[in-house]
């Protein structure tokens, strides 16, 4: 009850319903009117007095203090209609930040099969390492990540991606988005040009915009990002964000000629390539492709390719763990800046993940998910039929459906929302209104029954 009295009096004071200088009832009157003890009323008034909301005057009573709170302006007045005070950069970031889809399932792209994650085994690993945690793991970390996890990642990417690295060249991050933000702030200045794929991943655009960079959308075709078109439209960039193994969202593989051209261009002009290898573990007709970073020679330790990986697609997004493979010369400054600006993550979780990888559990899980996602993609293709125009699907967790018009895209997205089906419009991944209309259909985190239901609705909607 003292809290209710305190909240009520404070709220009326802040809203202006109790004007400055107004005399409050005495503690005895308040107690009698509200049916509470006098000590309870006194405690509420003392609390308000200590915070400066009321003033007790000896022999005269308790009065509302002059706090400076103003009554809120009515809707439509100058005060009520003014902006929320967002900066120009804040408004730009908001424009690039699409609201998250309600829930997951069909057809939210980029979410792995949360229902198939080995939760029991993972919880055992967490408990084991939590019980064994060392005192220094509770302190601020400054090692660039748990040494065992960096070692496990180095072994994994060397074997599966032909990435040239050692454990001491890996910086653990809070996911890929953290890596993009750190790279943009450390390697580019406000106003520098950053090439992004068009259509492409919005997260990279947000990170670059937050760092004050000038976004330069470069078109993507069947061979991936077109460097000639980028040079013609925007000139030489400082940063280039690429998804070369499985272009997001269109699914193209960056051709060897363009890979070598981009590496040579970055080397000659002092630029950097951010190789975003977000989900290419899931390649269905062949082994995962080698990295761009691995194309540089063993003697080229300062090659201009920064390899970024994440566990959000292979394990689960809430893990918030990723990594970046850096040239030796960048490792120390990037680690130092990361410690100051972002702090390092939970070393207990990192130790558990290292054990999961070293023990073979991670590779087994990825292989099992690869088979599961192939089945779920085939289920989606079967239910949609052969009349739809689907592209991509050789790798990753989604396919793209082409549509005839932007109007058709808008109508389908709105109609699906009424059925609790999340359709991601392809137009959301372009910087302007000239992009190709379509739908980005995720299938990884949906059961075959869910895919059948949502896919059946989509097939009927397309036919209608």
N, C-alpha and C positions, 0 to 999 in steps of 0.2 A: 504493500500500500504506500509506503513512503516514496517508492520509485514512481508510482502512478501520479502522486501529488506533485512530485518534482517535475516529471515530464510534462504534465499539464500546464503548470505555472511557467515553466521555461518556454514551452511552445507558444503560449499566449503572449509572452513577452517578446519573443523573436518575431512573431507575426504582426505585432502592433496592436493586437486586440486588448492587451493591457498597456496603456500608454505610459510613457516615462513620467514619473512623479505620482502615479496612482498609488493610493494607500491600500495595502493588502489587509485582509482580516487577520486578527491576532491568532496565535497558535491555539489559544483556548477556543475561539470561535470555530476555527477550521476543524479542530478535533470533534467538537460537538456536532457540527453540520455534517461531517463525513463519517461519523461513527468510528473514529480511530483514536488511539491514545495520543495524549498531548505530546509525549516525547517523540512520537512518530512525526507529528506535524512540525515540531521544533527541528528534527533532523533534516527534513526536506528544506525548511527555510534556511537553516545554517548552510546547507550545501549550495543553495542558490546564492547566498550572501558571499560564500567563499569564491564562487566563480564570477561574481560581479554583476549578477542579474538583478539583485535587490540590495537595498541599503537599509540597515537598521539604525534608527535615530533614537537615542536614549530618551525615554519618557514620551516619545511621540509615535512609535510604531514602526512598521516595515513598509518601505516604499519601493516601487519599480525604479531601477536605476536608469540613467541616461546611457544606453549601450551603443547607440548609433544604428541599431537595426531599423530598417525602413520597411513600411508595409509594401508587399509586392505590387508591382504595377498591374493594372487590369489588362487582360488580353486585348491586343490591338493598339495599346498605347506605345509610345516610343520605347519605353523600357521593356515592355513585354514582347515586342517584336524584334528587338535587336538580336544580333548574332550571338552565338554561345562563346565568342571570343577565340575561336580557332585561328591559328596562324595560317598564312597562305600555304605554307608547307603542310600543315595539318589537313587543310581542305584537299590538297592534292593527294595526300596519302589516303584520305577517306574515299576519294573518287576511285582509287585503285584497289580498294579493299572491298571485295564483294562480301555480303553477309553470308555466314556459313549456312550450309544446307541443314534443314531440320532433321536431326537424327542421321543415321547411316543406313546402308543397305543398297538396294537398287534405286537409282543408278548413280550414286555419289562416287565421283572418280577419286583415285588416289588413296583409298582406305583399304588396308589388307583384311584378310579374313580373321577378324577378332574372335570369332567363335571357334577357330581351329588352332589358336595359340596354346602351347603346352603350359597352361597356368600352374598346374600342380608342380611340375618339375622346376619351373621358374621360381615359385614361392619357396621351394626347398633351398634353392641356391641363395636367394635373398636372405633367408633365415640363417643359413650357415655363415655367410659373410658378415651379416649384422652381428652375430654372436662373436665373431673373431675380429671385429673391427679394432683397429689400432687408434690410439689417442690422436695421432696426427691426422687421421681421416676426418676428425671432427673440426679441425682447424681450417682456415682458408688455404685452399690448394694453390700451388704455384708450379706444378710440374708439367703443365700442359695436358694433364690427364693421367689416369692410373697407368703405371708402366706396363702391367700385364695386359691391359686392354690395348694399348698402343702396339705391343708386340703381336697380339692376336690379329689385329687389323692388318698390320704389315704383312704377316704371313698370308692372310686371306687374299688381299688385293694383289699381292705378287703372283699368286697361283691362278686366281680366277680372272684377273683383269690385266695382267702384265703391267701393273703399275710399278715403277722403279722407286722403291723407298725402303727405308729402315724405320724402326720404331721411333728414333729420335727426330724424324721428319714429320711426325704426325701430331696434330693439335686436336684434342677432343673438344667438341662444341656442344651446345644445347640444340642440336639439330642443324640442318642445312641452312635455315634462315639466319641463324646466328652467324654461321660462317660467311654468308653473303654480306651481312652487315659489317662484320669486322674487316673483311677484305676491302669493301667499298670505302670505309673510313680511313683505312691505313694506306691504301695504294692509289687513291684518287682524290683530287681536290674538288670542291664545289664548282660546278660549271663544266667539268670534264665530261667528255662524251662516253656513254656506255651503250654498246650495242646489245639489244635484246631481240630474241627471236619473235617473229610476227606471223602467226599467233605464237604465244609463248607463255611461260610460267609467270603468273602475277606476283609471286613471292619475291622473285629477283627484282622485278620492277619497283616493288615497294621498298626493298632494301636500298636500291640505288637512289630512288627519289628522296628517301629519308636522309641520305648522305649528301643531298644537294646536287647530284649528278644530272646531266642532261640526257634523258632517255632517247635512244635512237632505234626505233623498230625497223628491223631488217627482214625482208620477206623470206619465207621458207618454201622450198619446192621439194621435188622428189629426192634431191641430193642433200637436203638439209639447208641450213642458212647459206645465203648467196653472198659471198664476200664482195664480189664485183658490184652488186647492187648497193651494198652498204657503203662502199667507198664513194660511189657516184652520188648517193643521197646525203651522206653525213660526214664524209671525210674519215681520217684515221681516228680510231677510238682509243681510249685509255683502258677500258675494260670491255670484255666480250663474254656474255653469258651464253653457254651452249649446253644442249642436251644431245650430244652427238650419237650415243648408242641407241636411243629411242626418243626422237624428238617429241617434246611435249607441247601440244597434244596430238600432233598429226602422225607420229609414228615413223617418220623417215629416219634413215641412217645417214649420217654425214659422210659423204664420199671421201675416199682417201686423198684425192687431189685437193679438195677443199680443206681437209684437215692440215695438209702440209702447207698450203697457201696461207692459212690463218696463223699457223705457228711461225712461219717465216715473217709474216707481216708484223706480228706482235714483237718478235725479236728485234726487227729492224727499227721499229718506232717506239720501243720502250713501253709497249702495252702488256696487258695480262689477259690470259684466257682462263675463265672459270669453267672447268669441266664438271657439270652437274650430272653425276651418274646415279640417278635417283631410284631406278627400279629395274635395271637391265639384268639383274639376276634371273628375272622371269622371262627368259627367251625360250620359245616353245619348239622351234624347228631346228635349232642348232645350239652350240655352246655359247655362253655370253661372249660378247665381242671384246677385243682388247681396247684398252684406253687410248685416248690421244696422248696422255702424259707419257705412256710407254713408247711412243714413237720417237721421243728424243733420245739421244745417244747417252751411253753410260758416262761419257766425259762431260756431258752438258748438265752439270749439277744445278745451274741457275736457269734452266729452261723456263719459258714464260707461261707454263701451264700449272694451274692450281686445281688439284683433283679433290672434289667434294663428294662425300658419301653420307648416307643417312641410314638409320635403323628404323625409321618410321614406316617404311614400306615393307621391310622384311620381317619386322617383329610387331610393333604397335606404335602409333603416333605419340601416345602419352608417355612413352619412355624418354622422349626429349634428349636423344643422343645422336650426334653425328660426328664428323671429323673432316679435316682438310689436310691433304698432303702438300707440304710446303718445300720450296727450295731451301737448302741449308742456311743461306744468308738471311732468309726471312724468319726463320724459326724463333730466334731469340726476341726480336722486336714484337712479333705477333703474339708470342706467349706473354710477354710483359704487358702489352696493351690489353690483352684478354683478361688477365688477372685484375687489372685496375678497373676496367670498364664493365665487365660482365660477371666476374668471379667464375670459379670452376665448379663443376657439378658434383653430384653425390658419388664419392669414391666407393661406397659400399655397393651401389648399383653397378658402377663400372667394373668392380672386382667380380661381381656375379656374372656379368656379361662376358668378361674375359674367360671365366671358367666354362661358361656355356659354349664359347667358341673353341677354346683349347680342347674341350672334351668331345667335340664332334657334334654336339647338340644343335648348333646353329646351322651347320651344313646340311644335316638331316632335315631340319625344319624347312629350310629353303627348298630343298629337293621335293619334299612332300607338298609344299605350297605350290610349286611349279606345276605339279600334276593336277592339283585341285583347281588351280586357276585355268588351266587348259580345258578342264571339263566344264567349268562354269562359263567360259567364253563360248564353247561349243553349244552349250545349252541356250545361251542368248542368241546365237546365230540361228539355231534351229527354230526357236519360238518366233523370231522376227521374220523368218522366211527369206527367200531369194530376191524379193522385189525391192528391198532397201539397199541403199548405196553405203556400205560400210568400208572404212579404210583403217589401216593399222591392224594391230592385233598380233603381229609376229612376236611382240614382246610386250611386257608391261601389264597394267591392271585395267585397261579401258580400250574401247574402240571409238571411232568417230563416225557418226552418221551424217552424211550430207543432206541438206534440204534445199528446196527450190527457192525459198525467199526468206528474208528476215521476218516478215509478217507471219509466215508459217511457224518459224522458230518461236516467236513470242506467244502465239496462240497455244502451241503444244506445251510450252513450259508452264503457262498459267493453268491450263486444263489438268496437267499432271499434278500440280500442287493441290488441287481440289481432291485428288485421289490419294494424297499422302505419298506421292511419288516425286522424287527430286530429280529433275532433268537439268543438267548444266548446259547452258547455251554456248555454242562455239564462239559467238560474238563476244562473250565475256573475256576471252583470251587475246583480244586484239586492242590496239591503242585508239582506233578510230572507228567510224561507222562503215568503213568500206570492206570489212572482213567477210569471209565466206560464211553463210549461215549453216548451222548444223547443230548437232547435239554430241556432247562428250559423255559416253555411257560407261560408267564403272560397273564392274561385275564381281570384283574380288570378295567384297564383304556382304554378299547376298547368297542365300541358299538357292539351290536349284528350284525349289518351290516358289521362293520369292521372285526369282528371275522369270519363272513361268507366269506368275500373276502379273507382274509389272510389264513384262515384255508382251504378254497377250493384250493388255490394255493399250500399249503403245502401237502394236500392230493394228488394232481396230481403229485407234485414233488417226493413224496415217491413212488408213483406207477410207475413213469418213471425211 
